Amino acid sequence: MDYSLFRFEAVVDFVEIEIHTVAPTQGKAIQRKCKLFGVTYAKRIGERGSYSGKAFRIRLYDVQSFMRLRSKIASIDEAFPFARPATITMIEVAFDGYLKGKLNNTQQAELAKLAATMAYRIANPVSSNTRTYAGYRGSPQALPRSFDSLVRQISEGRNVGIGNKRDERYQHCYLKTVDRNECLPVELHRARFEIRLTEAGLPHQDVEAWENFKFETLAKHISFRKVPDGATVFEHMLANAAADRASHKRSIKRRNGGGTRSHTLRADRELNEIVRDRLRNLTKRWR
């Protein structure tokens, strides 16, 4: 694939924190009072059957630097004093590909191809449970074995999920045309690959430990294979069939008469280097 058609960027999509307040309150009250700080999600945790509580998980969007994260947490603490320091419970990092220049229908299709390429060529899937679904609550379906079928499904709005959304690590690939229920301008449409880390999957839960975090260490979760130029039909089928379980360092054998043939799925060095470079840029912006 010609990656020169795209402009790539790595961003922190959101950070989820857990807070414990001195006085009981409600999630809706936190959302309402802290909306200006980017709080759009505040869920009470703990006892059931009660409208109020002291423990909440809050998602913070538009957090592109550690100072911004620290400022948002301090603003929430001022509005709803904490009984103890906030902790990080989840973070989602996205790798985005935007088309350069103006988009037409043909170019828009290139974004779907890029998303399908990343979904099919993931080198280190966090799970063998790979499926497509439509929307947050859509019914899951098996990953199609045809690349063209996956491109069509992604163009129609289906997402590719690797793992379970409640797992410690979850990968997600789709064509992003909507943000928080609002349609994005066409120039902001992008092919997106996300890695979500929570609980034991997090490198740190202490907020201050994230100040000097190196986002390039997440490159192992955003790493891709490639099908070599001039590949046979079988090699294309092999790469597609192995999309949910093979790394680019692994050889897969096929019986051929009385023996076996070994096929190594190669690393997509060009795209992987772009990923590492954009993650390094994210580290610089974060600090």
C-alpha positions as CSV (number, residue, x, y, z in Angstrom):
1,M,0.0,0.0,0.0
2,D,1.2,3.5,-0.8
3,Y,1.5,5.1,2.7
4,S,2.6,8.5,1.1
5,L,-1.1,9.1,0.5
6,F,-1.6,9.6,4.2
7,R,-0.7,11.8,7.1
8,F,-0.3,9.8,10.3
9,E,-0.6,10.9,13.9
10,A,-0.7,9.2,17.3
11,V,-2.9,10.7,20.0
12,V,-4.3,9.9,23.5
13,D,-8.0,9.3,22.9
14,F,-9.0,9.3,26.5
15,V,-7.7,8.7,30.1
16,E,-10.0,7.1,32.7
17,I,-9.4,8.0,36.3
18,E,-10.8,6.7,39.6
19,I,-11.7,9.2,42.2
20,H,-13.0,8.9,45.8
21,T,-14.7,12.0,47.1
22,V,-15.0,13.2,50.7
23,A,-18.8,13.8,50.4
24,P,-21.3,11.6,48.5
25,T,-22.4,12.8,45.1
26,Q,-23.8,11.6,41.8
27,G,-22.2,10.9,38.5
28,K,-24.5,13.3,36.7
29,A,-23.5,16.1,39.1
30,I,-19.9,15.5,38.3
31,Q,-20.6,15.5,34.5
32,R,-22.7,18.7,34.8
33,K,-20.2,20.7,36.9
34,C,-17.1,19.4,35.2
35,K,-18.2,19.5,31.6
36,L,-15.9,22.4,30.9
37,F,-13.0,20.2,32.0
38,G,-13.8,17.6,29.4
39,V,-15.8,15.2,31.6
40,T,-18.5,13.4,29.6
41,Y,-18.5,10.1,31.5
42,A,-18.7,9.6,35.2
43,K,-19.8,6.2,36.5
44,R,-20.4,5.4,40.2
45,I,-18.7,2.3,41.4
46,G,-19.4,0.3,44.6
47,E,-22.7,-0.4,46.2
48,R,-25.8,-1.1,44.0
49,G,-29.2,0.4,44.5
50,S,-27.9,3.8,45.5
51,Y,-28.0,7.0,43.5
52,S,-25.2,8.6,45.3
53,G,-21.7,7.4,46.1
54,K,-18.1,8.4,46.9
55,A,-16.2,6.3,44.2
56,F,-16.4,7.1,40.5
57,R,-14.6,6.4,37.3
58,I,-14.3,9.4,35.0
59,R,-13.2,9.5,31.4
60,L,-11.2,12.6,30.3
61,Y,-11.0,13.4,26.6
62,D,-8.8,15.9,24.8
63,V,-5.8,15.1,27.1
64,Q,-2.8,15.7,24.9
65,S,-0.2,16.5,27.6
66,F,0.6,15.4,31.1
67,M,0.1,19.0,32.3
68,R,-3.3,19.0,30.8
69,L,-4.2,15.8,32.6
70,R,-2.9,17.1,35.9
71,S,-4.9,20.3,35.4
72,K,-8.1,18.5,34.7
73,I,-7.7,16.3,37.7
74,A,-7.0,19.3,39.9
75,S,-10.1,21.1,38.6
76,I,-12.3,18.0,39.5
77,D,-10.6,17.8,42.9
78,E,-11.5,21.5,43.5
79,A,-15.1,20.9,42.6
80,F,-15.5,17.6,44.4
81,P,-12.7,17.3,47.0
82,F,-10.9,13.9,46.9
83,A,-10.6,11.7,50.0
84,R,-7.4,10.2,48.4
85,P,-5.3,10.8,45.2
86,A,-6.9,9.9,41.9
87,T,-5.5,6.8,40.0
88,I,-5.4,5.9,36.4
89,T,-7.7,3.0,35.5
90,M,-7.6,3.0,31.7
91,I,-5.9,4.7,28.8
92,E,-6.6,4.5,25.1
93,V,-4.0,5.5,22.5
94,A,-4.9,5.9,18.8
95,F,-2.9,5.7,15.6
96,D,-4.7,7.7,12.9
97,G,-4.2,7.9,9.1
98,Y,-5.7,10.9,7.3
99,L,-5.7,11.3,3.5
100,K,-3.7,14.2,2.2
101,G,-5.5,16.8,0.2
102,K,-9.2,16.9,-0.6
103,L,-11.3,13.8,-0.4
104,N,-13.5,12.3,-3.1
105,N,-15.3,9.0,-3.2
106,T,-12.3,7.1,-4.5
107,Q,-9.9,8.6,-1.9
108,Q,-12.4,7.9,0.8
109,A,-12.2,4.3,-0.2
110,E,-8.4,4.5,0.4
111,L,-9.1,5.2,4.1
112,A,-11.2,2.0,4.4
113,K,-8.4,0.1,2.7
114,L,-5.9,1.4,5.2
115,A,-8.2,0.5,8.1
116,A,-8.7,-3.0,6.7
117,T,-4.9,-3.4,6.1
118,M,-4.2,-2.6,9.7
119,A,-7.0,-4.9,11.0
120,Y,-5.8,-7.8,8.8
121,R,-2.1,-7.3,9.2
122,I,-1.9,-6.8,13.0
123,A,1.3,-8.6,14.0
124,N,0.7,-8.9,17.8
125,P,-3.0,-9.4,18.4
126,V,-3.9,-9.3,22.1
127,S,-6.4,-12.1,21.6
128,S,-7.5,-14.7,19.0
129,N,-11.0,-13.3,19.5
130,T,-11.3,-11.1,16.4
131,R,-14.7,-10.0,15.0
132,T,-16.5,-7.2,13.3
133,Y,-19.5,-5.3,14.7
134,A,-21.7,-2.3,13.9
135,G,-21.8,0.3,16.6
136,Y,-21.1,-0.1,20.3
137,R,-23.8,-2.7,20.8
138,G,-23.8,-4.3,17.4
139,S,-23.9,-8.1,17.0
140,P,-20.4,-9.5,16.4
141,Q,-19.6,-11.4,13.3
142,A,-16.5,-13.4,12.3
143,L,-13.8,-11.6,10.5
144,P,-14.3,-12.1,6.8
145,R,-11.5,-14.0,5.0
146,S,-11.7,-11.8,1.9
147,F,-9.9,-8.5,2.2
148,D,-12.3,-6.8,-0.2
149,S,-15.2,-8.0,2.0
150,L,-13.6,-6.4,5.1
151,V,-13.0,-3.1,3.1
152,R,-16.7,-3.0,2.2
153,Q,-17.8,-3.7,5.8
154,I,-15.5,-1.0,7.2
155,S,-16.8,1.4,4.5
156,E,-20.3,0.7,5.7
157,G,-19.4,1.5,9.3
158,R,-18.4,-1.8,10.9
159,N,-15.6,-2.0,13.4
160,V,-13.0,-4.6,14.0
161,G,-12.5,-5.6,17.6
162,I,-9.6,-7.8,18.8
163,G,-10.3,-9.2,22.3
164,N,-13.1,-8.1,24.7
165,K,-13.7,-4.5,25.7
166,R,-13.4,-5.5,29.3
167,D,-10.0,-7.3,28.8
168,E,-6.8,-5.8,30.2
169,R,-5.8,-5.1,26.6
170,Y,-8.1,-4.4,23.7
171,Q,-7.4,-3.5,20.0
172,H,-9.9,-1.7,17.8
173,C,-9.8,-0.7,14.2
174,Y,-12.3,1.3,12.2
175,L,-13.0,4.2,9.9
176,K,-13.7,7.2,12.1
177,T,-16.3,9.6,10.6
178,V,-18.2,10.4,13.8
179,D,-17.0,11.8,17.1
180,R,-19.3,11.8,20.2
181,N,-22.4,11.4,18.0
182,E,-21.5,14.3,15.7
183,C,-20.4,13.8,12.1
184,L,-16.9,15.0,11.5
185,P,-15.9,17.2,8.6
186,V,-14.7,15.0,5.7
187,E,-11.2,16.3,6.0
188,L,-11.1,14.8,9.6
189,H,-12.2,11.4,8.5
190,R,-9.4,8.9,9.3
191,A,-8.5,5.2,9.5
192,R,-8.0,4.5,13.2
193,F,-6.2,1.8,15.1
194,E,-6.5,1.9,18.9
195,I,-4.9,0.1,21.8
196,R,-6.8,0.3,25.1
197,L,-5.1,-0.7,28.4
198,T,-6.7,-1.2,31.7
199,E,-6.1,-2.7,35.2
200,A,-3.1,-5.1,35.0
201,G,-2.5,-4.1,31.4
202,L,-1.5,-0.6,32.5
203,P,2.1,0.2,32.9
204,H,1.2,2.6,35.8
205,Q,-1.8,3.4,37.9
206,D,-0.2,6.3,39.8
207,V,-1.0,9.5,38.0
208,E,2.5,11.1,38.6
209,A,4.2,8.0,37.1
210,W,2.8,9.0,33.7
211,E,4.7,12.3,33.5
212,N,7.7,10.7,31.8
213,F,5.9,7.8,30.1
214,K,7.4,6.8,26.7
215,F,4.5,6.1,24.4
216,E,6.8,4.4,21.9
217,T,6.8,1.4,24.3
218,L,3.3,0.7,23.0
219,A,4.6,0.1,19.5
220,K,4.5,-3.6,20.1
221,H,0.7,-3.3,20.3
222,I,0.5,-1.3,17.0
223,S,2.7,-3.4,14.8
224,F,1.9,-4.8,11.4
225,R,2.8,-7.5,8.9
226,K,2.9,-7.2,5.1
227,V,2.3,-9.5,2.1
228,P,5.4,-9.3,-0.1
229,D,5.2,-7.9,-3.6
230,G,4.4,-10.6,-6.1
231,A,2.8,-12.8,-3.5
232,T,0.8,-15.8,-4.6
233,V,-2.9,-16.3,-4.1
234,F,-2.1,-18.8,-1.4
235,E,0.2,-16.3,0.4
236,H,-2.6,-13.7,0.4
237,M,-5.0,-16.3,1.8
238,L,-2.4,-17.3,4.4
239,A,-2.0,-13.8,5.7
240,N,-5.8,-13.2,5.9
241,A,-6.4,-16.5,7.6
242,A,-3.7,-15.8,10.1
243,A,-4.9,-12.3,10.9
244,D,-6.2,-13.3,14.4
245,R,-3.3,-15.3,15.6
246,A,0.1,-14.9,13.8
247,S,2.9,-12.5,14.5
248,H,5.3,-11.5,11.7
249,K,8.0,-13.6,13.3
250,R,6.1,-16.8,13.0
251,S,6.3,-19.3,10.2
252,I,3.2,-21.2,9.2
253,K,3.5,-24.5,7.4
254,R,1.4,-25.9,4.7
255,R,1.4,-29.6,3.7
256,N,2.5,-29.9,0.1
257,G,2.4,-33.5,-1.1
258,G,4.6,-35.5,1.3
259,G,6.3,-32.5,2.9
260,T,5.7,-29.1,4.3
261,R,6.3,-25.5,3.2
262,S,7.2,-22.7,5.6
263,H,5.9,-19.2,5.0
264,T,7.1,-16.4,7.1
265,L,4.8,-13.4,7.4
266,R,7.1,-10.4,7.1
267,A,7.1,-7.2,9.1
268,D,5.7,-4.1,7.4
269,R,8.9,-2.2,8.2
270,E,7.7,1.0,6.6
271,L,4.4,1.3,8.5
272,N,6.0,0.1,11.7
273,E,8.6,2.8,11.6
274,I,5.9,5.4,11.0
275,V,4.1,4.1,14.1
276,R,7.2,4.4,16.2
277,D,8.0,7.8,14.9
278,R,4.5,9.1,15.6
279,L,4.5,7.6,19.1
280,R,7.8,9.3,19.8
281,N,6.2,12.6,18.7
282,L,3.3,11.9,21.1
283,T,5.8,11.4,23.9
284,K,7.4,14.8,23.1
285,R,4.0,16.5,23.1
286,W,2.9,14.8,26.3
287,R,5.9,16.1,28.2
